[in-house]
Amino acid sequence: MAGSIAEIWRYPVKSMAGERLESARLTETGLEGDRRWAFVDGTPNRAGKLFTNTQDPRLMRYGARLTGDRVEVVTRAGETRSLDDRFVAELAEEVSRPLTLRDQAGINFDDSHLLVVNLATVAAFALEAGIPIDRRRFRANLYVDGLESEEEAGWLDRRIRAGSAVLDVVKRCERCVVITRDPETTISTPELLRVLTQTSETCMGVYCQVVTPGDVAIGELIGPE
């Protein structure tokens, strides 16, 4: 059964808050502009590794949006800044470690290039957890409506269509401590990860690879061909 695309999100800078879109282009390296930029840690014990919200949740309180080929960052104070050397230097000072900015599409992902989350599965998880759950905790590119809870797990190892794009569903997304942090406040609720482990083997959402590039828009169908 197919669902419909309820929300589309792009995260130009890895680990920062993203931007909600009405439509987007899906390419061989995922949603166009998604996680193209990332911070590289320069501390001796982490040299060359990415600096993410796992190391410092304050990154989640910065917002990033793509304007043409340029990234604008909205700070916690509501100020709009350019993602440039000056900003990177100021962020490095704030987090007390040397940072450099990497600009390269397709290599800053934890796993596959596109993440799809079923909103019915999020709602079922909220019932199990006993508290409201902001779906933004799961940082998906496509949020899907109109499915039964866990129905997306039945898409594993199958080919699906999203808008005019064709995707291979390759694996479930195993979650980490990031989902325990509120996307607005970064306050941690550690028991959420325990509940997800007990109910869904610590997984939420499915990873996809783009087989045939195409366009997606709010309201378009997503599901098996």
N, C-alpha and C positions, 0 to 999 in steps of 0.2 A: 504493500500500500504506500502511496506517496503522501507526503505532507506538503506544507507550504513554507516558504522562507519568511519568517516573521521579523528577523533583524539581521543586519549585515554590519560587521565590525572590522575595522582595520586598525592595527597597532603599528604605526610607522617606526616607533622606537621600542625595541624589546624591553618589556617589564614596566613601561609607562602605561597609563590609561590610554585607551584608543579613541577612535572617532566612529560615530554611527553614520552609516551611509544608506542612501536609497537604492543605489545600484553599484556594481563593481565589475571589474574584469578579472577573470580567473585565468592565470597563465601557468606554464609548466612549473614555475617556482611559487605557486600559490596565488593568493589574492594580491593584485597589483599594489606594490608599495608596502606590503605587510612585513613588519620586522626587518626592513631593509637596513635599518641603523641599529647598532648595539654598542654598548660600552665594554671596552676590554680592560681588565684589571691589570695593574702594573706592580702590585705588591709581590715581594720575592716568592712567597709560598703559593701564589696564584697567578703568576706571570703568564699572560697569554690566554687565560680563561675569561669568560664573559662575567661581567659584574651585573647581577640581576636583582630582582626583588626578593630572591631567596637570601641573598647576602644583606640586603638593606631594604625593608619594606617602604621606606620613604619614597622610593622611585615610583610607587603606585599612585602617589598623590600629585605627580606631574602628569599633565595631559599632553598628547602629541597629535598633531594633525598635519596632513600633507597639503601644501598649497603649490601646485605646479610640481616642480622638482625640489622644493624647499620645505623644510620641516619647521613648523612653529610649535613652541612649547609653552603651555600655560602653567605658570607656577602655582604653588599653593596659595599665594597671595592674590591670584587672579591676574598677574602680569603676563603679557604675551612677549615671548623672547624668541629669537632665532636660534636654532640649533647650530652653534658655531664654536670656534675654539674658545672664545671667552666664556660661553656658557659651560662648556666641558670643564674648563679650569675652575670655575666657581663651584660646580658640582663636586669636583675632586676635592676641593677644600672642605666642602660641607661634610663629605663622607670620610674624610681623612685617609685618602689613598690615591695614588696616581691613576689616572684614567686616560684612555685614548678612545676616539670614536671610529668605529668601523662601518663603512658604507659599502655593503655588498649584498645584493639580492640573493636569496635562496640558501644562505649558509648559517643564519642566526636562529634556526629553529631547534627546539628540543627533540623533535621527531619529524614526522611528515609535515608537509607544507600547509595543510588545510585542516581545520578542526570544526566539526559539526556537533552541536549539542541539541538534544531534544528537550523542549521546555516541559513536556509532560514528565520526563524523568527527573528534571529539577524539582518539579512540584511534588513528586512522590518522595524524593529525598528530604524535602522540607518537612513533610509529614512525619517521616521517620526521625528526623532530628528534633522535631517539636518546636522549631522556630522558623520565622520567615527567612528565606534564602534569596539573596540578590543573585540573579543569574550571571551577573558580571564577574562573580568570583571565578568563573570557569573560562573566561577569556577566549570564547569561541569566535570564529569568523562568521559562521552561519548558525543562527538559532532557528529551530524548526518547530512549527505548530501543526496540530492536526493529526498527531500520531498517538498511539498508546505508549504508556511508560515502558521503556527498555526496547521498544520496537526497533530502534536504530541498531541494536546489537544484532538483529537478524540480517542486517545488510553486510556483515563482515564477509570478506572475500567475494563480494559481489560488485557489479558495475551499476552505478546509479547516474541519473541525470539531474543536474541542478541548473535551472534556466536552460541556456544553450550549451552549457559545458557538460562534459562526461567525466566522471570520477570513478576511481577504484577505491573501495573502502578497505583499508589494509589492517587496521588494528584498533582496539579500544584504547582510550587515553587514560593511563594510570596517573593518579594525582599525587601531589606533594603538599607540603605545608602551606603553600601559597593560598590554597582555597580556604584556609582557616582565617584569613585576614579580610576584614570588611573592606571593600574597594573604595569607600569614602573616607573612613577613619583609620584604616589599617589595624584596628583593634583585633586581637587574635581570639578565636574561639576554638581551642585545640580539639575539643571533643568531636568537631565536625569530621575530621579525618578518621577518627575511630568509627563513627557511625557509617561513613562511606565504605570503610574496610569491611564492616560487618554485613552491610546490605548489598554492596555492588563490587566487591573485591577491589576496592579503592579506585574504581574506574568511573568516569563520567565523560561521555562523548565518544566520538569515533574520529580517527585520523584518516584523511583521504589524500590520494595523489591525483593530480589533474592529468587525465589521459588526452582529452580534447579540450583545448582552451575555449572559453566562451564567456558570455555575460550572464550575470545574475541580478535580479531585482526583487524588491519586497513583493510578496504575494505570488511569486512564481513557484511552480511545483519542484519538489525534490524527492527522489525516490528511485526504486529499481526501474530499469528500462522495460 
